[in-house]
Amino acid sequence: MLSRRRGPSCLAVLSTIACCFLPALAQSQPTELQVGLYPIAPFVMKEKGELTGFSIELWSAIAARLNIKSTYRVAGEPAVLYADMRSKRIDLVASPVFITSERDEEFDFSHPVMETGLGIMVLEAGTVGSSDPLHDLLRIFLSPTIFVWLGVGLLFILIPAHIVWFLDRRSADGIIPTEKYFPGIFHAMFWAASALVSQVQGVPGRWLARVFALVWMFGGVVFVAFYTAQLTSTLTVEKIRGAIEGPSDLPGKQVATIAKSTAEGYLREQGALVQAFARPDQMFAALLQRKVDAVVTAAPVLLYYASHEGKGRVRVVGPQFNRGQIAILFQLDSPLRKRVNGALIALRENGTYEQLYEKWFGSE
């Protein structure tokens, strides 16, 4: 009788123990995730056959804290990562992804990992061989500076031409052979242009027109001298500084960036002539080979390249712009997002995040 009573009692105890410890045991087992990566220094790089970089080390710290086992899947371009996410071949993307409203409709994001903006990188003066003289000459003649001054010069021809035509159109021995506006105004414009660039061959017949002509010829000499000095100094400064020094210089320029990126959309909106590449090394090569005028992508990527592989050959110019936040990308409604966010907060609180940031980007 006693043994029969003990049987059910023992089963109950064992069931209670299983209910208490099995969830904890299951939770202690590492979860294996498929983690998508896109190589872009200094976030994700391969050195001596091993993956390294800021994003790799940050994710490793998160995974260790959450007891997660990771299998990395490296894609050749960002578009492949998004396709893998849509087909659920990967669980998350640890490479830096800018948070946008379009992506937020399709995927979930972690808390921001970093706030940064786009940057501009151009060739250092005098690098990668000599430039094409014909190309430089055409660039000067088609520069905005030339067009502005040509517009000013046109006004300096049209205004005095109309004044001289009005004052001298009825003079028998003047420079206007007819009283009609056409072709009389063309004779007056030719005289006004000659006064700007050379010595005039005739003067108006009426005395009031002659007084104006003398004043205008003196003013023309001053204008040409001022025009020459300003144009020379402007083009000299542009030659030293470069044609691109900030975001406002990008419209109309040949600019390289990563295909399907936030930078590509921004550049097209600004009127830049975009050349989109699948990999960072391709856009850097396009700049070094003078196939583009500048490279635009995330500023930390450009700063790292300029201080390492591109040192002495390229430089980063202007301020950061179109700032945004980058984060880890998850499947929509992923339960992992909340756990990763908690780990990110803990890593910031215990100083791990700051140590990783200073290692790869330096102190603020």
C-alpha positions in Angstrom: 0.0 0.0 0.0 2.8 2.4 0.9 4.7 1.7 -2.3 1.5 2.3 -4.4 1.1 5.7 -2.8 4.8 6.6 -3.4 4.5 5.8 -7.2 2.2 8.7 -8.2 3.9 11.0 -5.7 7.3 10.4 -7.3 5.8 11.1 -10.8 4.3 14.3 -9.6 7.6 15.4 -8.2 9.5 14.5 -11.4 6.9 16.4 -13.5 7.2 19.5 -11.4 11.0 19.3 -11.7 10.8 18.9 -15.5 8.4 21.8 -15.8 10.7 24.1 -13.8 14.1 23.1 -15.4 13.3 22.1 -19.0 12.6 25.7 -20.1 15.7 27.0 -18.4 17.7 24.2 -20.0 16.2 25.0 -23.4 17.0 28.6 -22.9 20.6 27.8 -22.1 21.0 26.0 -25.4 22.5 28.4 -28.0 20.2 29.6 -30.8 21.8 29.4 -34.3 21.0 32.3 -36.6 21.8 33.0 -40.2 23.4 36.4 -40.2 23.8 38.4 -43.4 26.8 40.5 -44.0 28.0 42.9 -46.7 31.8 43.7 -46.8 32.4 47.4 -46.3 35.3 48.7 -44.2 35.5 49.4 -41.4 32.2 47.7 -40.5 32.8 44.3 -42.1 36.2 43.2 -43.5 38.2 40.1 -44.0 41.7 39.9 -42.7 43.9 36.8 -42.9 40.8 34.8 -43.8 38.8 36.0 -40.7 35.9 38.4 -40.6 36.5 41.5 -38.5 35.3 45.1 -38.2 33.1 47.2 -36.0 29.8 45.4 -37.0 31.4 42.0 -36.6 32.8 42.7 -33.1 29.5 44.4 -32.0 27.4 41.5 -33.1 29.8 39.0 -31.5 29.4 40.9 -28.2 25.6 40.8 -28.6 25.6 37.1 -29.6 27.8 36.2 -26.6 25.5 38.0 -24.2 22.4 36.3 -25.6 24.0 32.9 -26.1 23.4 33.0 -29.8 25.4 31.0 -32.3 25.9 32.8 -35.7 26.4 31.5 -39.1 27.6 34.3 -41.4 26.4 34.6 -45.0 28.5 37.2 -46.9 26.8 38.7 -49.9 28.5 40.4 -52.8 26.2 43.5 -52.8 23.4 44.9 -50.5 20.6 44.0 -52.9 21.4 40.3 -52.3 21.0 40.8 -48.6 17.5 42.3 -49.0 16.6 39.4 -51.3 17.8 36.9 -48.8 15.8 38.7 -46.1 12.6 38.6 -48.2 13.1 34.9 -48.9 13.9 34.3 -45.2 17.2 32.7 -46.0 18.8 34.9 -43.3 17.4 36.0 -40.0 19.1 39.4 -39.8 21.6 41.8 -41.4 24.5 42.8 -39.1 26.2 45.1 -41.7 25.2 48.8 -41.3 21.8 49.6 -42.8 20.4 53.1 -42.8 16.9 53.4 -41.2 14.4 54.6 -43.8 10.6 54.7 -43.9 10.6 52.4 -47.0 12.7 49.7 -45.3 10.8 50.1 -42.1 7.6 49.0 -43.9 9.2 45.8 -45.0 11.6 44.9 -42.1 12.3 45.7 -38.5 15.2 47.6 -37.0 17.1 47.4 -33.8 17.8 50.5 -31.7 20.2 52.8 -33.6 23.7 51.5 -33.6 25.2 54.7 -34.8 24.2 58.1 -36.2 26.1 59.3 -39.2 25.7 61.0 -42.6 26.9 60.9 -46.1 30.4 62.2 -47.0 32.2 63.2 -50.2 35.6 61.9 -51.3 37.6 63.4 -54.1 41.1 62.9 -55.5 44.0 64.6 -53.8 45.5 67.2 -56.1 48.2 65.9 -58.4 47.5 62.2 -57.9 47.0 59.4 -60.4 48.9 60.9 -63.2 48.4 64.1 -65.1 45.0 65.3 -66.1 43.7 65.7 -69.7 44.4 69.3 -70.8 41.4 69.3 -73.2 39.1 68.1 -70.5 40.4 70.8 -68.1 39.9 73.4 -70.7 36.4 72.3 -71.5 35.6 72.2 -67.7 36.8 75.8 -67.3 34.7 77.0 -70.3 31.7 75.1 -69.1 32.0 76.1 -65.4 29.3 78.1 -63.6 31.8 80.9 -63.1 32.2 81.4 -66.8 28.4 81.4 -67.4 27.8 84.0 -64.6 30.4 86.4 -66.0 29.2 85.9 -69.6 25.7 86.9 -68.4 27.1 90.0 -66.7 29.0 90.8 -69.9 25.9 90.4 -72.0 24.1 93.0 -69.8 27.0 95.3 -70.2 26.5 95.1 -74.0 22.7 95.3 -74.2 22.2 98.2 -71.8 24.6 100.7 -73.4 23.7 99.5 -76.9 20.1 100.5 -76.3 21.1 103.9 -74.9 23.4 104.6 -77.9 20.8 103.5 -80.4 18.2 105.8 -78.7 20.5 108.8 -78.6 22.2 108.4 -82.0 19.7 106.8 -84.2 18.9 110.0 -86.1 22.5 111.2 -86.5 23.6 111.3 -90.2 27.3 110.9 -89.3 26.8 108.6 -86.3 27.4 104.8 -85.8 23.7 103.8 -86.4 22.9 103.9 -90.1 19.2 103.5 -89.7 16.4 104.8 -87.4 14.8 101.4 -87.3 15.2 99.2 -84.2 16.2 96.3 -86.5 18.9 96.3 -87.7 20.0 99.4 -85.9 20.2 97.7 -82.5 22.7 95.2 -83.9 25.0 98.0 -85.0 24.8 99.5 -81.5 25.5 96.1 -79.9 28.5 95.5 -82.1 29.8 99.0 -81.1 29.2 98.3 -77.4 30.9 94.9 -77.6 33.9 96.4 -79.4 34.2 99.0 -76.6 34.5 96.1 -74.1 37.1 94.0 -75.9 39.0 96.3 -78.2 39.4 99.9 -79.4 36.3 101.3 -81.1 36.6 102.5 -84.7 33.9 105.2 -84.5 32.0 107.5 -82.1 28.3 108.6 -82.1 27.4 111.7 -84.0 25.3 113.5 -81.4 27.1 115.2 -78.5 25.0 113.6 -75.8 25.7 110.2 -77.3 29.4 111.0 -77.5 29.5 111.9 -73.8 27.8 108.6 -72.9 30.2 106.8 -75.2 33.3 108.2 -73.5 31.9 107.3 -70.1 31.0 103.8 -71.3 34.5 103.2 -72.9 36.1 104.1 -69.6 33.7 101.9 -67.7 34.4 99.1 -70.2 38.1 99.2 -69.4 37.4 99.0 -65.7 34.9 96.1 -66.3 37.3 94.1 -68.4 40.1 94.5 -65.8 37.8 93.6 -63.0 36.4 90.6 -65.0 39.9 89.3 -65.8 41.1 89.6 -62.2 38.0 87.9 -60.7 37.8 85.1 -63.3 41.5 84.4 -62.8 41.4 84.3 -59.1 38.2 82.2 -59.1 39.6 79.6 -61.5 42.9 79.5 -59.6 41.1 78.9 -56.3 39.0 76.2 -57.9 42.1 74.5 -59.3 43.7 74.5 -55.8 40.6 73.5 -53.9 39.0 71.3 -56.5 35.7 71.5 -58.3 33.8 69.8 -55.4 34.0 71.0 -51.9 30.6 70.2 -50.5 27.0 68.9 -51.3 26.1 72.0 -53.2 28.8 71.2 -55.8 27.4 67.7 -56.6 24.7 68.6 -59.2 25.9 67.9 -62.7 29.0 66.1 -61.5 29.9 62.4 -62.2 29.5 60.8 -58.7 30.1 57.1 -57.7 28.1 55.4 -55.0 26.7 52.0 -54.0 23.8 50.8 -56.0 20.4 50.7 -54.3 21.7 52.7 -51.3 20.4 55.8 -49.5 23.2 57.8 -51.1 22.1 56.8 -54.7 18.5 58.1 -54.1 19.8 61.3 -52.5 22.2 62.0 -55.4 19.6 61.5 -58.1 17.3 63.9 -56.3 20.1 66.5 -56.3 20.7 66.2 -60.0 24.1 64.4 -59.8 25.2 62.2 -62.7 25.2 58.9 -60.7 27.4 55.9 -61.4 26.2 53.1 -59.1 28.5 50.2 -58.3 27.8 46.8 -56.5 31.0 47.0 -54.3 33.0 49.7 -52.6 36.2 48.7 -54.3 34.6 49.4 -57.7 33.6 52.9 -56.8 37.0 53.7 -55.3 38.7 52.4 -58.4 36.4 54.6 -60.6 37.6 57.7 -58.6 41.3 56.7 -58.8 41.0 56.2 -62.6 39.3 59.6 -63.0 36.1 58.0 -64.3 34.1 60.0 -61.7 34.6 63.4 -60.0 33.7 62.1 -56.5 32.5 59.2 -54.3 29.6 59.7 -52.0 28.6 57.1 -49.3 28.5 56.8 -45.5 31.1 59.1 -44.0 32.8 56.5 -41.8 33.5 54.3 -44.8 35.2 57.2 -46.7 37.2 58.4 -43.6 38.5 54.9 -43.1 39.5 54.5 -46.8 41.1 57.9 -46.9 43.3 57.1 -43.9 44.2 53.5 -45.0 44.2 52.3 -48.6 43.6 55.7 -50.1 46.0 57.7 -47.9 47.8 60.4 -49.9 45.7 59.8 -53.0 42.2 60.9 -51.9 40.7 63.3 -49.3 37.3 63.7 -47.7 35.8 67.2 -48.2 32.9 69.2 -46.8 30.6 68.4 -43.9 28.5 65.3 -43.4 25.0 65.7 -44.8 21.7 63.8 -45.2 22.4 62.4 -41.7 20.5 59.3 -40.5 20.7 56.3 -38.1 22.1 52.9 -38.9 20.9 49.7 -37.2 20.7 46.0 -37.4 18.0 44.7 -39.8 15.5 42.0 -38.7 12.6 40.1 -40.2 9.3 41.9 -39.6 7.9 41.2 -36.1 11.0 39.2 -35.2 11.0 38.2 -31.5 14.8 38.5 -31.6 14.7 42.3 -32.0 13.6 42.9 -28.3 16.4 40.7 -27.0 19.0 42.4 -29.2 17.8 45.8 -28.1 18.3 44.8 -24.5 21.8 43.6 -25.2 22.6 46.9 -27.0 21.5 48.9 -24.0 23.6 46.7 -21.7 26.7 47.0 -23.9 26.4 50.8 -23.8 25.9 50.8 -20.1 29.0 48.6 -19.3 31.3 50.5 -21.7 31.7 47.7 -24.3 30.1 49.8 -27.1 32.3 52.8 -26.4 35.5 50.7 -26.5 34.5 49.2 -29.8 33.6 52.6 -31.3 36.9 54.1 -30.2 38.8 51.1 -31.6 37.4 51.5 -35.1 36.5 55.2 -35.3 38.5 57.0 -32.6 37.1 59.1 -29.8 34.5 61.8 -30.6 
